[in-house]
Each structure stands twice: as C-alpha cells, then as structure tokens.
C-alpha cells in the first residue's frame, strides 16, 4: 500500500509520472503519488552510427520500390496510357524530391561556426543520437526512430513497473531531496540571525519526519500495536449497533475523518466556479482498495480477497473474530461500492460534477447521513469557525454515487459496515507498521504489477517528507538545484507560445468572430506561474504554513496522522480564508493548466533534460519545454478548459454553432485515437480509449504545433541572436534544425512499461500511451510531414488528419 494521498478530484498524474498531466486538478487531498526513486547510472549506453545517406534519398528509393511493386490490371491501350501518366507523375515526383533534397542539402551545408562544439552540446548530441534508431524510416514509425536506441539500452528496474525519461528526471529530483535530507542543517549566511533560527527549525521538521521513517528498528519493535491503539480510540466494532441510525454512523465517520480516513466519500475545500477567489466545501466518492475497473475481473477479486484475508489474520485474533466472514463481507461490500462509483471520464466534465446543494437538499436526497451534524463536527475538529445551517451550499460532485450509497447503507447489516470501516483504517495506515507484517502487500503487488515494485527505504522516506512538507522541501530544492537565470528564458518561451496561439486562432474557420476574439483575450489573460511561488523563500510564511504540524521523533504513525490533520485543516480553512496557493510543489516533475485561475504552471522540477537545458540549442528546447507550455496552453481550450472564461469562472462564452463545430472536430480525435492499440502480455491488442484521453490528445496535438511555430517566432523576433542560439549539434550535420525539433519532441516520451501494467493504464491514465503521444500527434502534423518529406498515406502521414487548434 502506498502512502495514500486522499486523492485529487481528478488525479491525472499517473503512477508512471507522465507529465503534462493535468487539464484540471482540484485538490481535496494531496494529489501527488508516491515517487519511487531509481538509480540509473548509464541510460544511453554505446553510440549508434548514423547513416550518411540523406533521409530524402532513403525515402525516394523506398517510394520507387513501392511504385515498382504496383500491379495494373488494364487493357493494353489503357495500360499504355496509364504507364505514360505514371511516368509523367514519376518525373514530377522525382523533380520535386530533387528540389526538396537540394534544399535540404543547402540547409545542411553547415560551416564550422554553425556547429556547436561546446562540451554540453557534444554531450547532448551523443545522448540524442544514442537514443535513436536510424535504421527505421521516420515516415514509417517515428517513435521507434526517435526512441528505439533508448528502448534497446534502457531496462525497466526490477522494483518498478515502468521506466521513462520522465521517471528518470523525477528520480534526479528525488536524489537531490534525499541528499538534502541526509545531511545536517547548513547555515545560510545570507539570512539574519532571526531568519536562520526559523530556517533551522523548518529544516529540523523535515529531518524529524525523515529520521523517524528511517528508524526501522523502532518501527519493527512496535509491530501492529500502533494500529490497535487507533482501533481503541475509534471503537469502530464496539459502536456498530449505533450504525442503524444516521446519527451513529455519522459520528463514526467524523471520528474516522479526524484521523485522515475517508470511507464512502472525501471532503475538502473546492473553488467556487461562479465566484472568483471563493471556496465551498465539496465531497466526492471514495472508499475502494482498488480502482473501480478492477472489480469486474473475477481472477483479481480472488487475489484481493486473499490479500484482505491475510492482512486481517495478522491484525486480529482469530479466536475473537471470524476472519473468513470478515474478508467475504468486506469484498462483497466493496464490490457494491465499486458498482455505484461514477466512471472517471465523467469527472473530467465540470458540468457533471459541479452540483450545488444545500444541507436541506442533501438531507432529503441522502438521509442515511446526518449532513448538518457531519459538517459541523468536521469543522469543529479543526477549530474552523464557520456557520452551518440548512441553506449552506456545498458541491455534490458524484450525486449518482451518493444515491446508490444511501441504498447500500440501508440494506447492509451493521457488522459488515463495521468490518468495512476497520478495513479502511488498515488500508490507510498498514504500510506504517512493522516490516514483518508487509508480506501480503508484496505478494499482492507482485500479482498486480507482474513483479516486485518495492521501493528502497530511503526513497520511501524521501517521498514521505516530500508529501508531508512539500513546499518546505521545495524551498531547499530550489536553493540547491535551480538556476534563477532559467526563469527569464522560460518567460520568453511563454511569450512566443502565446503569440503563436494568438496568430493561430483567427485562422480557425470553425470559430466565429466573437468567440475567436474572446479566445484571444483569454490567451492574453493566462497567468504564468514559473518554477516556484514567491512566498517559498519567505521564512515567516513558510513557518506559519506548517505551524499545525506537530512531530514526535518516537511516533512514526502519529506523525502521519498529525500531517493529515494539518493538511485537511489547511484545505478546509479556505472556505473562510481563501488562498491562491500553488497546487503542486516546485520539485514536482510536471506542468499543468488550472482553469479556475486561468494559469499555466511550469514547475522547477521539470526544467531539466529532456525538457529544458540552457546549454542546448533553441530547437531542442522548444521540442521539449515549448511543447510542454504549448500543451498546457491548449488545455485552456480543450473540452474542460473551454468551459471557463478568461477570469477563471465557469461561463459559456461559446456560440452554439462554434460549440457544435468544436464537438465535431473533437469526435475526429476520439475516433482516431480509439483505433490505436497496444499489445498486452497475452499478445492481444488493446485499444486506447479515445474519449477518456480526449483532452490530453487535443493538448498534445496543439502543443506541438504551437511549439514549432513559437520556435520560428523566436528566430524572427531575435534574428541577431537566432544563429548563435540555434547552432547545429555536432552529430547531426546531416539533419536540419526542423528535423531535430521533432526528434527532441519524440524523445521526451521515450518509455517502457511492463505489458500487463500498460493494459491496466488504458483505463487509469487519461493520457494516450507514450508511443501514441508521439505517433498520434505527428500523424496529424503537416509541419512534420513537410520536414521529413513523408509521402501522403505513408504510416506517419495519413491523408485524413484531425485538427482543432
């Protein structure tokens, strides 16, 4: 069991740590997943020799070969006329290719001063080349062409389900954090004595969490006792008879919530989409051991029951409890909950989940819970002074689920409810118990992921600190590893991406004038959050942020519960003290767009290879960072983002005809991506869900086009420095800069995943698999087809293309 984070409303950051992951993420809990650091010393291995012949020559010969193989079944006269026509077409094509090749050769007549021979460029050049498979025609399979060498040389670690350039980048960040946590406090001489004291106290909180987690002997000595102590406080089983009445069950839920356990639903502060800088309390379905989709597989349910049963046997006395009955009851109850769950695809649409309800309405619709009592006591537990009455408004995010839940609770016996609630406590805190109790976890994990996915202790503890004090960790990460000169460079990318989009919008024939003009206004209003928030380096503000986190060096589980109390207090207090805090920490390897702020957030943690390197040419950085910014900007106009205006309010600024045109264009992407497949461990093909991945696919496609155009704009805007900033890499004198832009883009998605896990992620991750994040995008790109001169209807240049932005 991982360090569960009580989820985000839309948890789009997958366990594979795919970036560009959030068209929208409203925090009800800490949205980050536990990160598994991995040491990968030699990623790229030996060099691969590039073929000296030009790409155009290869493509022309392949086309000629394909044409020779054509068979014509015509009469002799018709065949003669047809052959003449073919000969004419051949000459025209040959002429076109010769002209194209001459142009390419002219572009590639690099002088010595055009080639970047710095140490950094030489290193980058080797890395990019070694990742490629140049034996493949880029017009046949560009993903293999860009990433084939990387995939051949890079192994999935034995303790992981996948490996990718993003995971490797994230591991670099986690190693930096690990090194920070392993050392003693370093005095910052630039601070005043008062600030140094605050800095030291803040750092020591990090150290306390880390050291307590690393103290395995102390954890093992306590065995299962910390969990039993919790049961003594909660009295879940002892109170079971009270669950027949709404007040009794409600009181028990309040108690569980106090300790960070959320059966049935989770609660938190949520942006009011209709009123800027205002928050409401929202609640969302919760309470499963696995994702909803897993419960439809019988073989998996057999393993889940075994897992539940084995853990119950380690915690409870079999002379006092019937373990078999408990396991059966818990599994069957969770199946009912899973059947009631709203599919995650619906939660991508704010029109579905943004349902305002009063206490009176909640009480009428879902009477099994005393909602007034629940919310009053929940806020009182955090000392939040907020008046709850019958007309207080909440956001009911999953009404269909709560209706079914009410029915389930009405028909379920109190013993089963008690067993389930006890299991939720186990599922929440079991990993913090002694190592001798973790056998069932490893066995079930091996079954799910096809092998061991154990995390090294230092990785687990570093991630735990990162979860519990993410912004404090971010402060020391930024001071340690972030170059402040990067911010201006990223701002320039933002400026050019915005200009690209502003120039693109009027070209959209499906947009009417009024909608087009407003879309441009929205682009201009997008906020740019780069690297880290300003308050991060303000020690007084950072100290206040963690003032409610009380730590005990001898109480590992107690520290986790203290964190949960602090986190949910900070989350709920926003209903009386609205804040616009960043939703992810600086060290996170990610970027995202947040509709209620109309903001793009590019975090310090992702401003590294393969997305950005200040020493690399602009065409490489625009293929990475440019695509990242372009992707997030396009999210402002995807199926979710387009429902929010330039100020972040959920309002309809689209005409009916334009909205219909958008839906028709979006359907092209749905149909297109639904035809893409991956191969499972059983050798069968499994289809991508084009509807589930729609927003990400729209943003991937728009992101690459904007990045390419923005790179061109950067050279037009700064012609004086364009040549210096776009020198050719030494191993790529047979390539154009445009081709290297697309190679750079392809390589940000190099990855490998165990087939059985890849199939699972088709229903869990709302991004297309990495292969299709590259090939799917480039099949729609006219720029790509032109740059690589791909024949029409070659695998990478189908005549039928999809486009919105």
MIVOKE-214675 format. One record per residue (C-alpha): x, z, y; residue in three letters. Coordinates in steps of 0.05 Angstrom, whole numbers, plus 5000, padded with zeros to 4 digits. Example, Ala and Ser with C-alpha at 12.3 -4.5 7.8 and 13.67 -1.06 7.14 Angstrom:
2
524651564910ALA/527351434979SER/
END
This chain:
805
500050005000UNK/502849805066UNK/502850215130UNK/495750005146UNK/494249905219UNK/486649945222UNK/486749215239UNK/485348775298UNK/478448475309UNK/481647825290UNK/488047955252UNK/491247265255UNK/498447475246UNK/499447345172UNK/504047725124UNK/508347105126UNK/509347265201UNK/507346575223UNK/507846525297UNK/503146235348UNK/498146635311UNK/493046895360UNK/487946485395UNK/484647155404UNK/486347865383UNK/482248445408UNK/485549095388UNK/481349615354UNK/487549855318UNK/494849685317UNK/494648945299UNK/501648865273UNK/503148835199UNK/508849205167UNK/515148775171UNK/519848715113UNK/526948635138UNK/531348185096UNK/538848065098UNK/540347325092UNK/547647225104UNK/548346465093UNK/542046095109UNK/544245385114UNK/549945305064UNK/554144685059UNK/553644065104UNK/549643465085UNK/552742805105UNK/548342385149UNK/547541655131UNK/550941195181UNK/545840645179UNK/540640665234UNK/533640915220UNK/530740265245UNK/534839865194UNK/532340315137UNK/525240245159UNK/525639485167UNK/528539395097UNK/523039845069UNK/517739445104UNK/520838795079UNK/520839055009UNK/513539255013UNK/511638575040UNK/515338214984UNK/511238604933UNK/504638364961UNK/500637914915UNK/496037384943UNK/490337114902UNK/488236504941UNK/487635754930UNK/493935354942UNK/491735095010UNK/489335775034UNK/495536085005UNK/499935595043UNK/496335755109UNK/496636485093UNK/504136445080UNK/505236085145UNK/501436625181UNK/505437145144UNK/511936805162UNK/509736795235UNK/507937525232UNK/514437685197UNK/518437345252UNK/514537715305UNK/515638375269UNK/522938215259UNK/523638065332UNK/520038705351UNK/524539105305UNK/530738765331UNK/528738925401UNK/527039635382UNK/533539725345UNK/537539425403UNK/534039915450UNK/535640485402UNK/542840275396UNK/543340215471UNK/540540915479UNK/545541165427UNK/551640865459UNK/553841555479UNK/560141645520UNK/564542245505UNK/561842605566UNK/554842525538UNK/556442935476UNK/556043695478UNK/562443965446UNK/561644705463UNK/562345195405UNK/554945345410UNK/552944605407UNK/557544495347UNK/554345085311UNK/547244865328UNK/548744145307UNK/551144365239UNK/545244835230UNK/540144285246UNK/543643755204UNK/544444215144UNK/537044365146UNK/535143635139UNK/534343165080UNK/536542505109UNK/535342135043UNK/527942155059UNK/524541645104UNK/521842045163UNK/515841585164UNK/514241785092UNK/514942545094UNK/517542855158UNK/517043565134UNK/521843415076UNK/526143015124UNK/526743585174UNK/526844175126UNK/528943905058UNK/536144165063UNK/533644845087UNK/528744895029UNK/534044694978UNK/539045205004UNK/534445795020UNK/531846244966UNK/525846704971UNK/528547414967UNK/526647774903UNK/523048304944UNK/518747814982UNK/513147314973UNK/515946815022UNK/521646625069UNK/521346225133UNK/525246115197UNK/520246595229UNK/521447135178UNK/528847055186UNK/528147115262UNK/523847725254UNK/528948035207UNK/534247955261UNK/529848355307UNK/528648895255UNK/536048955241UNK/537249065316UNK/531949615314UNK/534949915252UNK/541849955285UNK/538750285347UNK/535250805304UNK/541250965261UNK/545751155320UNK/545551765364UNK/542851735435UNK/547351355483UNK/547151605555UNK/545151065604UNK/549851165663UNK/545350745708UNK/539951275706UNK/539251905747UNK/540052575711UNK/532552665711UNK/531551975682UNK/536952095630UNK/533152705606UNK/526752315599UNK/530551755564UNK/533652225515UNK/527052565498UNK/523851885487UNK/529451655442UNK/529352305402UNK/521952195386UNK/523951535355UNK/529451875316UNK/524852425291UNK/520051915261UNK/525751515230UNK/529452115201UNK/523052425173UNK/521451775138UNK/528551705111UNK/528652415083UNK/526452215013UNK/528452874981UNK/523853275027UNK/518152775015UNK/519152794940UNK/519353554939UNK/512253574967UNK/509453094915UNK/501952994924UNK/500853654960UNK/500153345030UNK/494252935005UNK/491053524970UNK/491653925034UNK/487953375071UNK/482353405019UNK/481854155030UNK/480754035105UNK/475853455095UNK/471753745037UNK/469053055020UNK/466753214950UNK/464253914967UNK/459853635023UNK/456753084981UNK/449753354978UNK/449353315054UNK/450252555050UNK/442852495031UNK/441352595104UNK/444052175161UNK/447052765199UNK/451053005139UNK/454152325125UNK/455352215200UNK/459052885206UNK/463552685147UNK/465152015178UNK/467052355243UNK/471852815205UNK/475052225168UNK/475751835233UNK/479352435264UNK/484852335212UNK/485151585221UNK/480851395160UNK/475250895174UNK/470250795117UNK/464650295128UNK/466750095199UNK/472250195251UNK/471350375324UNK/475250225387UNK/475350005459UNK/473649275469UNK/473948835530UNK/467148715563UNK/467047965567UNK/461747975621UNK/465248455668UNK/472648395686UNK/477148995674UNK/471649375638UNK/471349635567UNK/465849805518UNK/466150165451UNK/465749655394UNK/465149735319UNK/466849255263UNK/466149225187UNK/471549595148UNK/473049955084UNK/475749495029UNK/482049574988UNK/483048814987UNK/480548215027UNK/473348015016UNK/475047374977UNK/478847754923UNK/472548104897UNK/469847444869UNK/475447404817UNK/473847774753UNK/481047794728UNK/483248104794UNK/477648624790UNK/480248844722UNK/487148964753UNK/484149304815UNK/480249784771UNK/486449954732UNK/490150064797UNK/484750534823UNK/484250904757UNK/491751014750UNK/492351294820UNK/486251754812UNK/489452024748UNK/495752214786UNK/491852564842UNK/486152924807UNK/485753394748UNK/482453014692UNK/479453664667UNK/475653744732UNK/473953014747UNK/471652434703UNK/476851924724UNK/473651344688UNK/466951454721UNK/470351524789UNK/474150874780UNK/467950494758UNK/463850774816UNK/469050614869UNK/470049904844UNK/462649744840UNK/461350044908UNK/466949634939UNK/464149004907UNK/457549144944UNK/461249255009UNK/465248604999UNK/458848224985UNK/456048485052UNK/462348315091UNK/461747775144UNK/466647195129UNK/472647205175UNK/471246505200UNK/465046775237UNK/469447285272UNK/473146725307UNK/466946585348UNK/465547085404UNK/458446825408UNK/457447125339UNK/460747805347UNK/459347975420UNK/452748335409UNK/450848875459UNK/446749445431UNK/444150105459UNK/444250745419UNK/436650675411UNK/437449985382UNK/442950205334UNK/438750795311UNK/432850335297UNK/436849795261UNK/441550245221UNK/438150925213UNK/442751175157UNK/447851365211UNK/446251835269UNK/449651395322UNK/448751865380UNK/451852445342UNK/457451995316UNK/459751725383UNK/459052395420UNK/463352755368UNK/468352185363UNK/469752215437UNK/469752975438UNK/475152975384UNK/479652615434UNK/477453025494UNK/474452405528UNK/469252575579UNK/464052015574UNK/456552085577UNK/453051805515UNK/445551705520UNK/440151265488UNK/441750695537UNK/449350705529UNK/451550005509UNK/456149845451UNK/458549205418UNK/455949095348UNK/460848585321UNK/458148505250UNK/450548625251UNK/449248265186UNK/454148715151UNK/451349355180UNK/444249165160UNK/446549085087UNK/450849705091UNK/444750115112UNK/441149865050UNK/447250005005UNK/447750725031UNK/440350835020UNK/440750634947UNK/447450954928UNK/447951644897UNK/451952174935UNK/457252254881UNK/459151514887UNK/459451574963UNK/464052184956UNK/468551824907UNK/469051224953UNK/470651655014UNK/476052024975UNK/478951354954UNK/479151125027UNK/483551725043UNK/488151544985UNK/488450815005UNK/490251025076UNK/495751535061UNK/498251434990UNK/504751095009UNK/507051715047UNK/507152124982UNK/512952224935UNK/516451634902UNK/514551854831UNK/507251704849UNK/508550984870UNK/508650654801UNK/501450394804UNK/502750094873UNK/508749704848UNK/505049464786UNK/499049214825UNK/503448904878UNK/507348534824UNK/500848264797UNK/498348034865UNK/504647714890UNK/507847474826UNK/513847934832UNK/516748534865UNK/515548584940UNK/518749264951UNK/521549395020UNK/528349745028UNK/527450455054UNK/530950315120UNK/526349715130UNK/520150125116UNK/522450675163UNK/524550205219UNK/517849865215UNK/514250525216UNK/517750725281UNK/516250035308UNK/508850135292UNK/508250845319UNK/512150765384UNK/512450015392UNK/513449995467UNK/518750535466UNK/522350135412UNK/521449525456UNK/524949865514UNK/531249985474UNK/530749295440UNK/530448955508UNK/536249355535UNK/540349205473UNK/538848475458UNK/535048105512UNK/538547675565UNK/534947765631UNK/537047055651UNK/532346795598UNK/526146955638UNK/527346425693UNK/528645895640UNK/522146065605UNK/518346045671UNK/520845335681UNK/518145145613UNK/511445455632UNK/511345065697UNK/512644395663UNK/507744525606UNK/502344685658UNK/503944055696UNK/503543655632UNK/496643935617UNK/494243835689UNK/496343105685UNK/493243025616UNK/486343305630UNK/483942735676UNK/485842235622UNK/480642535574UNK/474942035575UNK/470342515538UNK/470843025595UNK/466042945653UNK/468843025724UNK/466143725737UNK/468644005670UNK/475343655679UNK/476343945749UNK/474644645724UNK/479344575665UNK/485044425714UNK/483245045754UNK/483545455690UNK/490445195674UNK/492845375744UNK/490046075736UNK/493346235669UNK/497646855675UNK/504746825647UNK/507047455611UNK/514247335591UNK/518747765547UNK/516248475565UNK/511748845615UNK/515049135677UNK/512949855661UNK/517249825598UNK/523450055637UNK/519550585677UNK/521251235641UNK/515851645673UNK/510451155650UNK/513551095581UNK/513751855573UNK/506451905593UNK/504551365544UNK/507051795486UNK/505352485512UNK/499952595459UNK/504652425401UNK/506653105372UNK/512053065319UNK/514553555266UNK/521253385232UNK/518653725169UNK/511753385164UNK/512152645147UNK/504652545135UNK/502852995193UNK/506952545240UNK/502951945216UNK/496352295230UNK/498852515298UNK/500451795315UNK/493551565293UNK/490352095337UNK/494551875396UNK/493251135383UNK/485751195378UNK/485351655438UNK/489251145480UNK/484750595453UNK/478150945468UNK/480251235535UNK/479950525563UNK/472450595569UNK/473651095626UNK/480750885647UNK/481250125639UNK/488249855628UNK/491149165620UNK/496749365573UNK/500348825533UNK/497448755464UNK/503948655427UNK/510848965435UNK/516748575464UNK/520548575398UNK/514948215361UNK/516747525337UNK/510547195365UNK/506846895423UNK/499446885437UNK/493846705485UNK/488847235505UNK/482246955532UNK/479547575569UNK/485947575610UNK/486846825611UNK/494046985596UNK/499646685554UNK/504447195525UNK/511346985501UNK/514947585475UNK/522347735479UNK/522847775403UNK/521347035394UNK/526146785447UNK/531546625396UNK/533346075346UNK/529745655325UNK/525045715385UNK/530045815441UNK/537445845454UNK/540145795525UNK/546345435499UNK/542344865466UNK/540144215498UNK/533244195530UNK/530443715479UNK/531744235425UNK/528744805465UNK/522544405484UNK/521444245410UNK/521244995397UNK/519545405458UNK/515944825492UNK/511544745432UNK/510245495430UNK/507945515503UNK/504044865495UNK/500645145433UNK/498545775468UNK/496145395529UNK/491844945484UNK/488645575456UNK/485445655525UNK/481445035508UNK/480245105433UNK/473645305401UNK/474446035423UNK/478445975487UNK/473845455518UNK/468245965518UNK/471946375571UNK/472646175644UNK/478846185689UNK/477746935703UNK/477047125630UNK/469547215630UNK/465446925573UNK/461346405610UNK/459245695595UNK/462845225643UNK/461744605600UNK/456344085609UNK/452043955547UNK/454843255538UNK/462043485543UNK/460944065495UNK/457943565446UNK/463943105454UNK/468543685440UNK/464843855376UNK/465143135352UNK/472643095366UNK/473643775332UNK/470043525270UNK/475442995262UNK/480543545254UNK/476043935206UNK/475343325161UNK/482643125167UNK/485743795150UNK/480643935095UNK/483743345057UNK/490643655059UNK/492744034996UNK/498044494968UNK/499944574895UNK/498545244862UNK/502545594808UNK/497645284758UNK/499544574780UNK/492744454812UNK/491544214882UNK/488144684931UNK/485144444996UNK/486444715065UNK/480144985099UNK/479644525159UNK/474144935192UNK/477745605183UNK/484245325211UNK/480944905266UNK/483145295327UNK/490345325304UNK/490344585286UNK/487644395354UNK/493044815387UNK/498644555342UNK/496843835359UNK/496043965433UNK/502344395435UNK/507043845411UNK/504243325458UNK/504743785518UNK/511843995498UNK/514243275493UNK/511143085559UNK/513743715592UNK/520843555569UNK/520142875603UNK/517443205665UNK/523443685666UNK/528143095670UNK/524142765725UNK/523743405765UNK/531243545759UNK/534542875750UNK/541143155778UNK/541943645720UNK/538043285667UNK/544142935637UNK/548143585633UNK/542243955601UNK/540843405550UNK/547543245521UNK/547342975450UNK/549343445393UNK/555843215360UNK/552943065291UNK/547242665319UNK/550442075356UNK/546241615311UNK/539841925337UNK/536141915402UNK/534342535441UNK/527042385429UNK/528142395354UNK/531743055359UNK/525843355397UNK/521443225337UNK/526643465288UNK/527144105327UNK/519644185324UNK/519444065249UNK/524844585236UNK/521045165269UNK/516345135209UNK/521445095152UNK/518845575099UNK/518045715025UNK/512546134993UNK/511046314921UNK/505445834899UNK/500746384877UNK/501346714945UNK/500646064982UNK/493945944949UNK/491646644970UNK/493546505041UNK/489045895046UNK/483246385054UNK/487146945091UNK/491246575143UNK/487646155195UNK/493745715203UNK/494945105160UNK/500745165111UNK/507445025144UNK/508144335113UNK/501644125146UNK/503244455212UNK/508643925216UNK/505843315180UNK/498743415202UNK/500843445275UNK/505642865273UNK/500742415237UNK/496442465299UNK/502242375348UNK/503041695380UNK/509541945412UNK/512442095343UNK/510441425314UNK/513641055372UNK/520041475370UNK/521241355295UNK/518040655295UNK/513440835237UNK/509340255211UNK/501840315220UNK/498640645159UNK/505340895134UNK/504441615109UNK/506541915176UNK/502741405220UNK/495641315196UNK/491340855238UNK/485841375241UNK/488241955285UNK/484942585313UNK/485642795385UNK/482443285433UNK/487743495483UNK/
END
